[in-house]
């Protein structure tokens, strides 16, 4: 099962309740409506787009329910978009009988039927929440296969080894490739720095760092960073590469989270990986996946061809089909 729940308005008419923050802190607490999942789920990854004025931040909390019972609210993330002096962090596992938090993902002990989000907006003025989404996954039949038509998006290559801490920054390097793609396609002046290769290390990498995780691969932080630049961005989960074809046809390169063991992904730049992000740019006439893999040793080696079935297995097995979707606000995209 793969599912998605999203909100882009947060007023009473959408079922959201606003209250003062606990202990008289400046800001607001937004409690969302109870959202029915499209099918029972056992994991949820939140993502958001928010604007955080100086000295403000958000905290995202989630709970899940089945039957008459609810879990506690788990603290998933604290976030702002400051380049320095940020409060960005995930929290510890908070493990109990109902589940735990694995950095950016609420993992449940038993499938749930519904979810509820709570967003604390700290500061005066408080942050503005533009979008909130939950990417869901759980037991169920895999998605059916489909055609992989030939097409390729012109994703500017970036090689992560060109930058400090290179082996560990596949995620911000992939995001930077997507931002460079949209800058070239739209001319958006807010994205102009990403036409420069140095933006990977100077801008993207520090802005997605999670000190609790001690790394740059927090899925939610990567999409939140892209959203802070005026784009729409979300973490989502899909069941097959065929489900990504409409996004590619809409002009949206898709960042996918993969892992593989030796011999499982031919033509990969490294023998194996326990977790890696790369950009799916399209498919060739033979049905092979065209990717911009930041782990190529040089920019000339970033564009690679992978067997589509091998890539799909590496993606589904590692992350339940997790992707980053990043595109301009108002861009025509498929429904989630």
Residue pairs with C-beta under 8 A, 6 or more apart in sequence:
1 38
1 39
1 40
1 41
1 136
1 137
1 138
1 139
1 140
2 135
2 136
2 137
2 143
2 237
2 238
2 239
2 320
2 321
3 37
3 38
3 39
3 41
3 135
3 136
3 137
3 138
3 237
4 38
4 133
4 134
4 135
4 136
4 236
4 237
4 336
5 35
5 37
5 115
5 133
5 134
5 136
6 131
6 132
6 133
6 134
6 234
6 336
7 14
7 16
7 32
7 131
7 132
7 133
8 130
8 131
10 16
10 30
10 32
10 119
10 129
10 132
12 18
14 33
15 32
15 33
16 30
16 31
16 32
16 33
17 30
17 31
18 28
18 29
18 30
19 28
19 29
19 31
20 28
20 29
21 27
21 28
21 29
21 120
21 121
21 122
22 29
25 122
26 122
26 123
26 124
26 126
27 56
27 120
27 121
27 122
27 123
27 124
27 126
27 127
28 120
28 121
28 126
29 118
29 119
29 120
29 121
30 118
30 119
30 120
30 121
30 129
31 116
31 117
31 118
32 116
32 117
32 118
32 119
32 132
33 116
34 65
34 114
34 115
34 116
35 114
35 115
35 116
35 117
35 134
36 113
36 114
37 112
37 113
37 114
37 115
37 136
38 136
39 138
39 140
40 66
40 111
40 112
40 113
40 138
40 139
40 140
41 64
41 108
41 111
41 112
41 115
41 136
41 137
41 138
42 107
42 108
42 110
42 111
42 112
42 137
42 138
42 139
43 105
43 106
43 107
43 108
43 136
43 137
43 138
43 320
44 62
44 64
44 105
44 106
44 108
44 115
44 134
44 135
44 136
45 104
45 105
45 106
45 134
45 135
45 219
45 220
45 235
45 237
45 322
46 60
46 62
46 76
46 77
46 104
46 106
46 117
46 132
46 133
46 134
46 135
46 220
46 235
47 132
47 133
47 135
47 219
47 220
47 223
47 224
47 233
47 234
47 235
48 58
48 60
48 79
48 119
48 129
48 130
48 131
48 132
48 133
48 220
48 223
48 224
48 227
49 129
49 130
49 131
49 223
49 224
49 227
49 228
49 231
49 232
49 233
49 234
50 58
50 79
50 81
50 127
50 128
50 129
50 130
50 224
50 227
50 228
51 81
51 127
51 128
51 130
51 228
52 58
52 79
52 80
52 81
52 82
52 123
52 127
52 228
53 123
53 125
53 127
54 82
55 123
56 80
56 121
56 122
56 123
56 124
56 125
56 126
56 127
57 78
57 79
57 80
57 87
57 122
57 123
57 127
58 78
58 79
58 80
58 119
58 120
58 121
58 122
58 127
58 129
59 75
59 77
59 78
59 79
59 119
59 120
59 122
60 75
60 76
60 77
60 78
60 79
60 117
60 118
60 119
60 132
60 220
61 73
61 74
61 75
61 76
61 117
61 118
61 119
61 120
62 73
62 74
62 76
62 106
62 115
62 116
62 117
62 118
62 134
63 70
63 71
63 72
63 73
63 74
63 115
63 116
63 118
64 70
64 71
64 98
64 99
64 106
64 108
64 112
64 114
64 115
64 116
65 71
65 112
65 113
65 114
65 115
65 116
66 110
66 111
66 112
66 113
66 114
67 113
70 116
71 96
71 98
71 99
71 108
71 112
72 96
72 98
73 118
74 94
74 99
74 100
74 101
74 106
75 91
75 94
75 101
76 90
76 91
76 101
76 104
76 106
76 220
77 88
77 89
77 90
77 91
77 104
77 218
77 220
77 221
78 87
78 88
78 89
78 90
78 91
79 87
79 88
79 220
79 221
79 224
80 86
80 87
80 88
80 127
81 207
81 224
81 225
81 228
82 88
83 203
83 206
83 207
84 206
88 209
88 210
88 211
88 221
89 210
89 211
89 212
90 101
90 103
90 104
90 210
90 212
90 213
90 218
91 101
91 212
92 101
92 212
93 100
93 101
93 102
94 100
94 101
97 109
98 108
98 109
98 110
99 106
99 107
99 108
99 109
100 106
100 107
101 107
103 210
103 212
103 213
103 218
104 218
104 219
104 220
104 221
104 235
105 219
111 138
111 139
115 134
115 136
117 132
117 134
119 129
119 132
121 127
121 129
130 227
131 227
131 232
131 234
133 234
133 235
133 236
133 336
135 234
135 235
135 236
135 237
135 322
136 237
137 237
137 320
137 321
142 239
142 240
142 316
143 238
143 239
143 240
143 242
143 243
144 240
144 242
145 240
145 242
146 240
146 242
146 243
146 245
147 242
147 245
148 241
148 242
148 245
148 283
148 287
148 289
148 308
149 245
149 249
149 283
150 282
150 283
150 284
150 285
151 248
151 249
151 282
151 283
152 281
152 282
152 283
152 284
152 290
153 181
153 248
153 251
153 252
153 253
153 281
153 282
154 181
154 184
154 281
155 177
155 178
155 180
155 181
155 253
155 279
155 281
155 292
155 303
156 177
156 180
156 181
156 184
156 195
157 177
157 292
157 296
157 299
157 300
157 302
157 303
158 173
158 176
158 177
158 180
158 197
158 200
158 292
158 294
158 299
158 302
159 173
159 294
159 295
159 296
159 297
159 298
159 299
159 301
159 302
160 166
160 167
160 169
160 170
160 173
160 200
160 294
160 295
161 167
161 295
161 297
162 197
162 200
162 299
163 169
163 173
163 200
163 201
163 205
164 201
164 205
165 205
168 215
168 216
169 200
169 201
169 205
169 216
169 294
170 217
170 276
170 277
170 278
170 294
170 295
171 208
171 216
171 217
171 219
171 222
171 255
171 277
172 200
172 204
172 205
172 207
172 208
172 216
172 222
172 225
173 200
173 204
173 277
173 294
174 255
174 277
174 278
174 279
174 292
174 294
174 324
175 204
175 208
175 222
175 225
175 226
175 255
175 324
175 326
176 194
176 199
176 200
176 203
176 204
177 253
177 279
177 292
177 294
178 226
178 253
178 255
178 279
178 324
178 326
179 191
179 194
179 199
179 204
179 226
179 229
179 231
179 326
180 191
180 194
180 195
180 199
181 253
182 188
182 191
182 231
182 326
182 327
182 328
183 191
183 192
183 194
183 195
184 195
185 251
186 328
188 230
188 328
190 229
190 230
191 229
193 199
193 202
193 203
194 203
194 204
204 225
205 216
207 225
207 228
208 216
208 218
208 221
208 222
208 225
209 215
209 216
209 221
210 216
210 218
210 221
216 222
217 275
217 277
219 235
219 257
219 322
219 324
220 235
222 255
222 324
223 233
223 234
223 235
223 324
223 325
223 326
224 233
226 233
226 324
226 326
227 233
230 328
230 329
231 326
231 327
231 328
231 329
232 325
232 326
232 327
232 328
232 329
232 331
233 324
233 325
233 326
233 327
234 324
234 325
234 336
235 322
235 323
235 324
235 325
236 322
236 323
236 325
236 336
237 319
237 320
237 321
237 322
237 323
238 244
238 321
238 323
239 316
239 321
240 312
240 321
241 280
241 289
241 308
241 311
241 312
241 315
244 254
244 256
244 280
244 323
245 283
246 334
247 254
247 325
247 333
247 334
248 254
248 280
248 281
248 282
248 283
250 327
250 331
250 332
250 333
250 334
251 327
251 331
252 325
252 326
252 327
252 331
252 333
253 279
253 280
253 281
253 292
253 326
254 279
254 280
254 323
254 324
254 325
255 277
255 278
255 279
255 280
255 323
255 324
255 326
256 277
256 278
256 279
256 280
256 311
256 315
256 319
256 322
256 323
257 275
257 276
257 277
257 315
257 318
257 319
257 322
257 323
258 265
258 273
258 275
258 276
258 277
258 278
258 311
258 314
258 315
258 318
258 319
259 273
259 274
259 275
259 276
259 314
259 317
259 318
259 319
260 268
260 272
260 273
260 310
260 313
260 314
260 318
261 272
262 271
262 272
264 272
264 310
264 313
264 314
265 306
265 307
265 310
265 311
265 314
266 306
266 307
266 310
267 304
267 305
267 306
267 307
268 293
268 295
268 304
268 306
269 293
269 295
269 296
269 297
269 301
269 304
270 295
273 295
275 318
275 319
276 295
277 294
277 324
278 291
278 292
278 293
278 294
278 295
279 291
279 292
279 293
279 294
280 289
280 290
280 291
280 311
281 290
281 291
281 292
281 303
282 289
282 290
283 289
283 290
283 308
284 290
284 305
287 308
288 305
288 306
288 307
288 308
289 305
289 306
289 307
289 308
289 311
290 303
290 304
290 305
291 303
291 304
291 305
291 306
291 311
292 302
292 303
293 302
293 303
293 304
294 302
296 302
296 303
296 304
315 321
315 322
325 333
327 333
